[in-house]
Amino acid sequence: MEAASFTSTSQFLTAKSSSSSSSSSTASYSSYSSTSQSLCSLRYKPNAKALNCKSSRSFSVRASAGGADDSVVTLLDYGAGNVRSLRNAIKYLGFDIKDVQTPEDILKAKRLIFPGVGAFAPAMDVLNKKGMAEALCAYIEQDRPFLGICLGLQLLFESSEENGPVKGLGLIPGVVGRFDSSKGIRVPHIGWNALDIAKDTQILDDIGKSHVYFVHSYRATPSDDNREWISSTCKYGDNFIASIQRGNVHAVQFHPEKSGDVGLSVLRRFLNPKSGRTQKLVQGNASKLAKRVIACLDVRTNDKGDLVVTKGDQYDVREHTKENEVRNLGKPVDLAGQYYKDGADEVSFLNITAFRDFPLGDLPMLQVLRHASENVFVPLTVGGGIRDFKDGNGRYYSSLEVASEYFRSGADKVSIGSDAVYAAEEYLKSGVKTGKSSLEQISRVYGNQAVVVSIDPRRVYVKDPKAVEFRTVKVRSPGPNGEEYAWYQCTVSGGREGRPIGAYELAKAVEELGAGEILLNCIDCDGQGKGFDIDLIKLISDAVSIPVIASSGAGTVEHFSEVFTETNASAALAAGIFHRKEVPIPSVKEHLVKEGIEVRM
């Protein structure tokens, strides 16, 4: 499932149950001339049931009235997000946004961007019920300036296997299918990968050998039928279509708004084709999926009520002084902006205040996301307190509503901790997926790649691996009494409470319940600077087929190369050493390159 992100739960449910028809939404259009230059002849029509665009209906395809402002971009936001990031990128480049309210707004657009971040079926359902599908086809067939992003590319094909088959717009031949994890790749495809440019296309002119950011589980594959559309491909298991171009019609599978300066150049060239390069981009040596270096910001209120970035020592965030104050390492938005400039591949916010009573009332953290996303054009993850709850008045809020607020505020992914442990315990006990846990709710609507599960285990040494019911590992360093084995007990509530479930069992369970990524911490290593727990990370990254982020314990650049060469971790995360400038992010990446490990530079 794609990372579907409806701006509210009610919008998603309304779209699913709307009784309005396409015909009532589009009754005012008149026919366009048969002599108009069009892409209609390129529409693939192997069978009628694959098409949603009704060729019997005619549309007037008129540009906006003369003198329309060239700085205005029409945005087709059908209720998906994180669209805030794209909005911020467009504004950052000096353009204004007009939102599509009716199908006619599509036909009047001078340039149209479709940021389809979502699951294929709900997206098509919304487009059809609102009369947008036919208008979109008419707009594209007239070779008008169009940029589809992620699902905005996939919907152009005839159908998708995602919860399907589901009919697409049918403009490009091909079926969108899921990545094949049996080929040894991790699904979802998350991270910075390289492009193989197939033909000259203006919007990709500045990319060169640079990485761009992908996050998806489904992809379209090249064929003889669609080859004339392909402008670039990407290698992940097999080759898949990374971008298409035909005349003024463009679409990309990657996220330019999350691809740093390289991605901004793609948007700039689409929005202003006459623009030259405004800054010289660093030409990289991108050839494959890069290992990610992630900056983590533990955020909480201090004793004065200010929101600060802190860092724990085995989860203790207070200074060992007479005042016993919360360790203050800087302001969240400022640090996030600095890490973006330093080359962090993602920025993760973990609110360890944990919204004890009222998650949606935590306005400062929502503001942090909103402000950070204005100038940070790499993925943002937020975690802490994502669960069902009742406020002081007894009103019930679902975890889906909480997550939706984060996505609207600028988050690309949400991280679930304690609630995922409880869900996994219930699932392992009953063997039944109820669909009611926060993990299941959010991944069902937003897609599994939008959901990270944060695991916080402690090492428990044992002499005999058969003495416990949990998966053990032979450890590199024996325990205090010479124990050669250990299992990893999961904790909740910020490490304060141990649970009867191991990290291995939890990881396997949350993958089945819909997690798209695992953030793997280790309380024993946290803040120690002695390196990641290689035994733990290898155990978990070998057990699951979703990406694993290694966390806790980094103290030197060598610790990063060690975790990437000795485990199957897809990314490595650090906090304190970055905050205190002990090990800068550029130094980490330079070291990894010297060690032959591909990273985004």
Protein Blocks (a to p, Z undefined) as FASTA:
>chain_A
ZZdddfbfklmmmmmmocbdfklmmmmpccddfkbccfklmpccfbfklpcbdfkbccdd
ddddehiafkbccdddehiacfklmmmmmmmnopacdddfbfklmmmpmbdcddddddfk
lmmmmmmmnommmmmmmmmmnopacddehjlmmmmpmbdfehpacddehlagcddddddf
knopacddedjdddddfbdcfklmmnmpadcddddfbdcdddfklmmmpmbdcdehiacd
fbdcehjbccdfbdfklnojmlmmmmmmmmmmmbccfbdcdddfbfbdcddddddddddd
dfkopacddddeehiabdcdfkopacdebjfklmmmmmmmnopabdcdddfklpmmlmml
mmmlmmmmmmmmmmpccdcddeehiacdddfkopacdfklmmmmmmmnopabdcdfklmm
mmmmmmmmnopaehlamklmmmmmnopklpccdddddddddfblklpcbdcdddfbdcfk
opabdcddddeehhlaccdddfklmmmmmmmnopabdcdddfklgonlnopafklmmmmm
mmpccdcddeehiabfklmmmmmmmmccfbdcdfklmmnomagfklmmmmmmmnopacdZ
Z
